[in-house]
Amino acid sequence: MFKSEEILALKLFCQEICTRPRPLDIQPCKREGIFLWCQDWELIEICKYLFNGKDAYYGDPPPNRLKFNPLWSKDDIATKAEGLIKDLVNADKIIEYLRSVRNGNPSA
């Protein structure tokens, strides 16, 4: 689906999020009992879907922070990622969009 350069760009963007997570009080978050779901985690999961592909994403076990978390859904991630592929077509545009979401752009 994506060229190797695009996959690398998606992986680098994902790594950027992982190495510089935003404080929870400055990003959209949901809490339900002991469970948490935040925008950075959603962006990481979308990136993983995009650079791994559908089959690998669904086959990958969840990270510890998401095990048994009812606020996270692989199906929701897949729907959002597929929508980005359909609407924005290439990795550069997808990364630009996701970066604008992360930076709090209300029109994104």
C-alpha positions, 0 to 999 in steps of 0.5 A: 500500500505504502512505499518503503519511504512512506512506511519509514516516515510513518514509523518516524512520526510514531516514534516522535509521539512515543519519545515525546508524549504530551502530558495528559492534561493537554490532550483529549483523554477519556477515563473509565474506572481504571482505564485511560484512552488518550489522543497520543495513544490513538495516533500511535495505534493509527500509525501502527495500522498504517505501517504494518497493514491490516492483517499484521495490526489485527494479529499484533497483541496489544501493548500492556497499556491497552490490554483489556482496555474497553476504551480502545478498539482495533476496529475503530482504529482500522476505520479511522486509518482506512478513512485517512488512506481514502481521503488523504491517499499518501503518507506525507498528507496523513502525517501532516494531518495527524501532526496538526491534530496533535498540535491542537488544530481545531480544523483538523 
